[in-house]
Amino acid sequence: MERVGRDGERIEAWCGIDRLSLASVLDFIQRDIDAHRELPFDEDRERARLMPV
């Protein structure tokens, strides 16, 4: 299934039935993690995620 990413470009998205094997699901998750690691660091976004304790 295709979805739109932050940059407006179409991206592959996991939607359950399209990923029937555990290996394909884990591969998709790993590729998603890798893609997020490649994003530039955004300090304001990271600070917004902090929660007071």
N, CA, C and O atoms as a CHARMM CRD file, in Angstrom:
* protein
*
  212
    1    1 MET  N      0.84000  -1.17200   0.00000 PROA 1      0.00000
    2    1 MET  CA     0.00000   0.00000   0.00000 PROA 1      0.00000
    3    1 MET  C      0.88900   1.24200   0.00000 PROA 1      0.00000
    4    1 MET  O      1.95800   1.25100   0.61200 PROA 1      0.00000
    5    2 GLU  N      0.44600   2.27200  -0.68000 PROA 2      0.00000
    6    2 GLU  CA     1.21500   3.50300  -0.76900 PROA 2      0.00000
    7    2 GLU  C      0.59000   4.59000   0.10000 PROA 2      0.00000
    8    2 GLU  O     -0.63100   4.72200   0.17600 PROA 2      0.00000
    9    3 ARG  N      1.44000   5.35100   0.74200 PROA 3      0.00000
   10    3 ARG  CA     1.03100   6.50400   1.54600 PROA 3      0.00000
   11    3 ARG  C      1.94000   7.67100   1.18200 PROA 3      0.00000
   12    3 ARG  O      2.90400   7.49900   0.43700 PROA 3      0.00000
   13    4 VAL  N      1.63900   8.84900   1.70000 PROA 4      0.00000
   14    4 VAL  CA     2.43000  10.04500   1.41900 PROA 4      0.00000
   15    4 VAL  C      3.30600  10.34300   2.63300 PROA 4      0.00000
   16    4 VAL  O      2.82300  10.35000   3.76500 PROA 4      0.00000
   17    5 GLY  N      4.60500  10.58900   2.39400 PROA 5      0.00000
   18    5 GLY  CA     5.54600  10.88000   3.45600 PROA 5      0.00000
   19    5 GLY  C      5.59500  12.35500   3.79300 PROA 5      0.00000
   20    5 GLY  O      4.83900  13.15300   3.23800 PROA 5      0.00000
   21    6 ARG  N      6.49100  12.71800   4.70700 PROA 6      0.00000
   22    6 ARG  CA     6.63500  14.10900   5.15300 PROA 6      0.00000
   23    6 ARG  C      6.96400  15.05400   4.01900 PROA 6      0.00000
   24    6 ARG  O      6.57000  16.22100   4.03200 PROA 6      0.00000
   25    7 ASP  N      7.69200  14.54100   3.03300 PROA 7      0.00000
   26    7 ASP  CA     8.10900  15.38700   1.92500 PROA 7      0.00000
   27    7 ASP  C      7.09100  15.43000   0.79000 PROA 7      0.00000
   28    7 ASP  O      7.34700  16.03600  -0.25000 PROA 7      0.00000
   29    8 GLY  N      5.93300  14.78700   0.98700 PROA 8      0.00000
   30    8 GLY  CA     4.90000  14.77400  -0.03800 PROA 8      0.00000
   31    8 GLY  C      5.06300  13.67100  -1.06000 PROA 8      0.00000
   32    8 GLY  O      4.20700  13.49400  -1.92700 PROA 8      0.00000
   33    9 GLU  N      6.15800  12.92500  -0.97000 PROA 9      0.00000
   34    9 GLU  CA     6.39900  11.81700  -1.89600 PROA 9      0.00000
   35    9 GLU  C      5.65700  10.56900  -1.41900 PROA 9      0.00000
   36    9 GLU  O      5.42100  10.39200  -0.22400 PROA 9      0.00000
   37   10 ARG  N      5.29600   9.71700  -2.35800 PROA 10     0.00000
   38   10 ARG  CA     4.61600   8.47300  -2.00400 PROA 10     0.00000
   39   10 ARG  C      5.61700   7.51100  -1.37800 PROA 10     0.00000
   40   10 ARG  O      6.75900   7.41500  -1.82900 PROA 10     0.00000
   41   11 ILE  N      5.18100   6.78800  -0.31900 PROA 11     0.00000
   42   11 ILE  CA     6.02400   5.82500   0.36600 PROA 11     0.00000
   43   11 ILE  C      5.27100   4.51400   0.54600 PROA 11     0.00000
   44   11 ILE  O      4.04000   4.48600   0.51600 PROA 11     0.00000
   45   12 GLU  N      6.00400   3.44700   0.72900 PROA 12     0.00000
   46   12 GLU  CA     5.41400   2.15100   1.02100 PROA 12     0.00000
   47   12 GLU  C      4.98500   2.14500   2.49100 PROA 12     0.00000
   48   12 GLU  O      5.72700   2.62800   3.34600 PROA 12     0.00000
   49   13 ALA  N      3.81800   1.61400   2.79100 PROA 13     0.00000
   50   13 ALA  CA     3.34800   1.55200   4.17900 PROA 13     0.00000
   51   13 ALA  C      2.83500   0.15200   4.48300 PROA 13     0.00000
   52   13 ALA  O      2.24300  -0.50300   3.62500 PROA 13     0.00000
   53   14 TRP  N      3.06300  -0.29300   5.69700 PROA 14     0.00000
   54   14 TRP  CA     2.60600  -1.62400   6.10600 PROA 14     0.00000
   55   14 TRP  C      1.14600  -1.56700   6.52500 PROA 14     0.00000
   56   14 TRP  O      0.76000  -0.74000   7.35100 PROA 14     0.00000
   57   15 CYS  N      0.34200  -2.44700   5.95400 PROA 15     0.00000
   58   15 CYS  CA    -1.08800  -2.47500   6.27900 PROA 15     0.00000
   59   15 CYS  C     -1.57700  -3.89600   6.51400 PROA 15     0.00000
   60   15 CYS  O     -2.59600  -4.30300   5.95600 PROA 15     0.00000
   61   16 GLY  N     -0.86600  -4.64400   7.32700 PROA 16     0.00000
   62   16 GLY  CA    -1.31600  -5.95900   7.75900 PROA 16     0.00000
   63   16 GLY  C     -1.34800  -7.02500   6.68800 PROA 16     0.00000
   64   16 GLY  O     -0.35900  -7.73300   6.50000 PROA 16     0.00000
   65   17 ILE  N     -2.43900  -7.15900   5.99200 PROA 17     0.00000
   66   17 ILE  CA    -2.63700  -8.27500   5.06900 PROA 17     0.00000
   67   17 ILE  C     -1.62600  -8.29800   3.92900 PROA 17     0.00000
   68   17 ILE  O     -1.35200  -9.35400   3.35900 PROA 17     0.00000
   69   18 ASP  N     -1.06900  -7.12700   3.59300 PROA 18     0.00000
   70   18 ASP  CA    -0.05900  -7.07900   2.53500 PROA 18     0.00000
   71   18 ASP  C      1.23500  -7.76800   2.96400 PROA 18     0.00000
   72   18 ASP  O      2.05400  -8.12100   2.11600 PROA 18     0.00000
   73   19 ARG  N      1.42700  -7.96200   4.25900 PROA 19     0.00000
   74   19 ARG  CA     2.65500  -8.53900   4.82400 PROA 19     0.00000
   75   19 ARG  C      2.28900  -9.81900   5.56500 PROA 19     0.00000
   76   19 ARG  O      2.01900  -9.79100   6.76600 PROA 19     0.00000
   77   20 LEU  N      2.27900 -10.92100   4.86300 PROA 20     0.00000
   78   20 LEU  CA     1.80000 -12.15300   5.46800 PROA 20     0.00000
   79   20 LEU  C      2.85900 -12.91900   6.24300 PROA 20     0.00000
   80   20 LEU  O      2.50900 -13.69300   7.13400 PROA 20     0.00000
   81   21 SER  N      4.11900 -12.73700   5.94700 PROA 21     0.00000
   82   21 SER  CA     5.13900 -13.50500   6.65900 PROA 21     0.00000
   83   21 SER  C      5.82800 -12.65000   7.71400 PROA 21     0.00000
   84   21 SER  O      5.95400 -11.43500   7.56500 PROA 21     0.00000
   85   22 LEU  N      6.27000 -13.30500   8.78400 PROA 22     0.00000
   86   22 LEU  CA     6.99100 -12.61400   9.84400 PROA 22     0.00000
   87   22 LEU  C      8.25600 -11.96900   9.29300 PROA 22     0.00000
   88   22 LEU  O      8.58900 -10.84400   9.66700 PROA 22     0.00000
   89   23 ALA  N      8.95400 -12.65700   8.42000 PROA 23     0.00000
   90   23 ALA  CA    10.18800 -12.12800   7.84500 PROA 23     0.00000
   91   23 ALA  C      9.92900 -10.83200   7.07800 PROA 23     0.00000
   92   23 ALA  O     10.71200  -9.88800   7.18500 PROA 23     0.00000
   93   24 SER  N      8.84300 -10.77100   6.30700 PROA 24     0.00000
   94   24 SER  CA     8.55800  -9.55200   5.54300 PROA 24     0.00000
   95   24 SER  C      8.14800  -8.40400   6.46600 PROA 24     0.00000
   96   24 SER  O      8.47900  -7.24900   6.19800 PROA 24     0.00000
   97   25 VAL  N      7.42900  -8.71200   7.55200 PROA 25     0.00000
   98   25 VAL  CA     7.04800  -7.68000   8.51000 PROA 25     0.00000
   99   25 VAL  C      8.29500  -7.13600   9.20900 PROA 25     0.00000
  100   25 VAL  O      8.45800  -5.92100   9.32300 PROA 25     0.00000
  101   26 LEU  N      9.17200  -8.02300   9.67600 PROA 26     0.00000
  102   26 LEU  CA    10.38600  -7.59100  10.35400 PROA 26     0.00000
  103   26 LEU  C     11.29500  -6.80700   9.42300 PROA 26     0.00000
  104   26 LEU  O     11.92800  -5.84000   9.84700 PROA 26     0.00000
  105   27 ASP  N     11.36800  -7.20800   8.16200 PROA 27     0.00000
  106   27 ASP  CA    12.16800  -6.47200   7.18100 PROA 27     0.00000
  107   27 ASP  C     11.60300  -5.06600   6.98300 PROA 27     0.00000
  108   27 ASP  O     12.36300  -4.10000   6.90900 PROA 27     0.00000
  109   28 PHE  N     10.27700  -4.94100   6.89600 PROA 28     0.00000
  110   28 PHE  CA     9.65100  -3.64000   6.73700 PROA 28     0.00000
  111   28 PHE  C      9.95400  -2.74900   7.93900 PROA 28     0.00000
  112   28 PHE  O     10.30400  -1.58000   7.77700 PROA 28     0.00000
  113   29 ILE  N      9.81800  -3.30200   9.14800 PROA 29     0.00000
  114   29 ILE  CA    10.07700  -2.53200  10.36200 PROA 29     0.00000
  115   29 ILE  C     11.52600  -2.05800  10.39500 PROA 29     0.00000
  116   29 ILE  O     11.79300  -0.90600  10.73800 PROA 29     0.00000
  117   30 GLN  N     12.46200  -2.93700  10.04100 PROA 30     0.00000
  118   30 GLN  CA    13.87400  -2.55500  10.05800 PROA 30     0.00000
  119   30 GLN  C     14.16400  -1.45100   9.04500 PROA 30     0.00000
  120   30 GLN  O     14.91800  -0.52400   9.33800 PROA 30     0.00000
  121   31 ARG  N     13.57100  -1.54500   7.86100 PROA 31     0.00000
  122   31 ARG  CA    13.77700  -0.49900   6.85300 PROA 31     0.00000
  123   31 ARG  C     13.18900   0.82700   7.32400 PROA 31     0.00000
  124   31 ARG  O     13.75400   1.88700   7.05200 PROA 31     0.00000
  125   32 ASP  N     12.05200   0.77800   8.03100 PROA 32     0.00000
  126   32 ASP  CA    11.44500   1.99400   8.56700 PROA 32     0.00000
  127   32 ASP  C     12.34400   2.61300   9.63900 PROA 32     0.00000
  128   32 ASP  O     12.53400   3.82900   9.65100 PROA 32     0.00000
  129   33 ILE  N     12.89600   1.80200  10.53200 PROA 33     0.00000
  130   33 ILE  CA    13.82200   2.28500  11.55700 PROA 33     0.00000
  131   33 ILE  C     15.03600   2.93300  10.90200 PROA 33     0.00000
  132   33 ILE  O     15.44700   4.02800  11.28600 PROA 33     0.00000
  133   34 ASP  N     15.60100   2.25600   9.91800 PROA 34     0.00000
  134   34 ASP  CA    16.77500   2.79200   9.22200 PROA 34     0.00000
  135   34 ASP  C     16.46900   4.13500   8.55200 PROA 34     0.00000
  136   34 ASP  O     17.29200   5.05000   8.58700 PROA 34     0.00000
  137   35 ALA  N     15.29200   4.24900   7.94800 PROA 35     0.00000
  138   35 ALA  CA    14.91100   5.49100   7.28100 PROA 35     0.00000
  139   35 ALA  C     14.78500   6.63400   8.28700 PROA 35     0.00000
  140   35 ALA  O     15.19600   7.75800   7.99600 PROA 35     0.00000
  141   36 HSD  N     14.22500   6.36500   9.46100 PROA 36     0.00000
  142   36 HSD  CA    14.10000   7.40900  10.47200 PROA 36     0.00000
  143   36 HSD  C     15.45900   7.82200  11.02700 PROA 36     0.00000
  144   36 HSD  O     15.65700   8.98500  11.38000 PROA 36     0.00000
  145   37 ARG  N     16.37800   6.89800  11.10500 PROA 37     0.00000
  146   37 ARG  CA    17.71800   7.23100  11.59200 PROA 37     0.00000
  147   37 ARG  C     18.44700   8.14700  10.62800 PROA 37     0.00000
  148   37 ARG  O     19.35100   8.87800  11.03300 PROA 37     0.00000
  149   38 GLU  N     18.07200   8.11800   9.36900 PROA 38     0.00000
  150   38 GLU  CA    18.72300   8.94700   8.35500 PROA 38     0.00000
  151   38 GLU  C     18.17400  10.37000   8.32300 PROA 38     0.00000
  152   38 GLU  O     18.74600  11.23200   7.65500 PROA 38     0.00000
  153   39 LEU  N     17.06200  10.63700   9.04300 PROA 39     0.00000
  154   39 LEU  CA    16.49900  11.98000   9.06500 PROA 39     0.00000
  155   39 LEU  C     17.44000  12.92400   9.80800 PROA 39     0.00000
  156   39 LEU  O     18.11100  12.51000  10.75400 PROA 39     0.00000
  157   40 PRO  N     17.49600  14.16600   9.39600 PROA 40     0.00000
  158   40 PRO  CA    18.33400  15.13200  10.12300 PROA 40     0.00000
  159   40 PRO  C     17.78600  15.34400  11.53000 PROA 40     0.00000
  160   40 PRO  O     16.57900  15.26200  11.75300 PROA 40     0.00000
  161   41 PHE  N     18.68300  15.61800  12.47800 PROA 41     0.00000
  162   41 PHE  CA    18.28400  15.83100  13.86000 PROA 41     0.00000
  163   41 PHE  C     17.52900  17.15200  13.97700 PROA 41     0.00000
  164   41 PHE  O     17.99400  18.18200  13.48800 PROA 41     0.00000
  165   42 ASP  N     16.37900  17.12200  14.61600 PROA 42     0.00000
  166   42 ASP  CA    15.55600  18.31200  14.81800 PROA 42     0.00000
  167   42 ASP  C     15.39300  18.51200  16.32700 PROA 42     0.00000
  168   42 ASP  O     14.56100  17.86700  16.96400 PROA 42     0.00000
  169   43 GLU  N     16.20300  19.41900  16.88500 PROA 43     0.00000
  170   43 GLU  CA    16.20200  19.61000  18.33700 PROA 43     0.00000
  171   43 GLU  C     14.84700  20.04900  18.86600 PROA 43     0.00000
  172   43 GLU  O     14.42600  19.58000  19.92300 PROA 43     0.00000
  173   44 ASP  N     14.15200  20.93600  18.15900 PROA 44     0.00000
  174   44 ASP  CA    12.83400  21.38800  18.61800 PROA 44     0.00000
  175   44 ASP  C     11.84400  20.22700  18.69300 PROA 44     0.00000
  176   44 ASP  O     11.07300  20.12400  19.64600 PROA 44     0.00000
  177   45 ARG  N     11.86900  19.36200  17.69400 PROA 45     0.00000
  178   45 ARG  CA    10.97500  18.19900  17.69700 PROA 45     0.00000
  179   45 ARG  C     11.31800  17.27100  18.85800 PROA 45     0.00000
  180   45 ARG  O     10.42100  16.75900  19.52700 PROA 45     0.00000
  181   46 GLU  N     12.60000  17.05300  19.10100 PROA 46     0.00000
  182   46 GLU  CA    13.01200  16.17800  20.19800 PROA 46     0.00000
  183   46 GLU  C     12.63700  16.77600  21.54800 PROA 46     0.00000
  184   46 GLU  O     12.19900  16.05100  22.44100 PROA 46     0.00000
  185   47 ARG  N     12.79900  18.07600  21.70800 PROA 47     0.00000
  186   47 ARG  CA    12.42500  18.72500  22.97100 PROA 47     0.00000
  187   47 ARG  C     10.91300  18.63600  23.19700 PROA 47     0.00000
  188   47 ARG  O     10.46400  18.50100  24.33500 PROA 47     0.00000
  189   48 ALA  N     10.14000  18.70900  22.13400 PROA 48     0.00000
  190   48 ALA  CA     8.67800  18.62100  22.25500 PROA 48     0.00000
  191   48 ALA  C      8.25100  17.23900  22.74200 PROA 48     0.00000
  192   48 ALA  O      7.17800  17.10000  23.32800 PROA 48     0.00000
  193   49 ARG  N      9.05900  16.23300  22.51400 PROA 49     0.00000
  194   49 ARG  CA     8.72900  14.86800  22.95400 PROA 49     0.00000
  195   49 ARG  C      8.99000  14.66600  24.44800 PROA 49     0.00000
  196   49 ARG  O      8.45100  13.73400  25.04400 PROA 49     0.00000
  197   50 LEU  N      9.80800  15.52400  25.05800 PROA 50     0.00000
  198   50 LEU  CA    10.13400  15.36100  26.47300 PROA 50     0.00000
  199   50 LEU  C      8.89700  15.59500  27.34200 PROA 50     0.00000
  200   50 LEU  O      8.10900  16.50800  27.09400 PROA 50     0.00000
  201   51 MET  N      8.74800  14.76700  28.34400 PROA 51     0.00000
  202   51 MET  CA     7.62200  14.88600  29.25700 PROA 51     0.00000
  203   51 MET  C      8.12600  15.22600  30.65600 PROA 51     0.00000
  204   51 MET  O      9.11500  14.64600  31.10400 PROA 51     0.00000
  205   52 PRO  N      7.47500  16.14700  31.35100 PROA 52     0.00000
  206   52 PRO  CA     7.89400  16.43700  32.73000 PROA 52     0.00000
  207   52 PRO  C      7.65100  15.21700  33.61800 PROA 52     0.00000
  208   52 PRO  O      6.68300  14.47900  33.43600 PROA 52     0.00000
  209   53 VAL  N      8.54100  15.02800  34.56900 PROA 53     0.00000
  210   53 VAL  CA     8.42800  13.87500  35.47100 PROA 53     0.00000
  211   53 VAL  C      8.04500  14.36400  36.85200 PROA 53     0.00000
  212   53 VAL  O      7.89500  13.55900  37.77200 PROA 53     0.00000
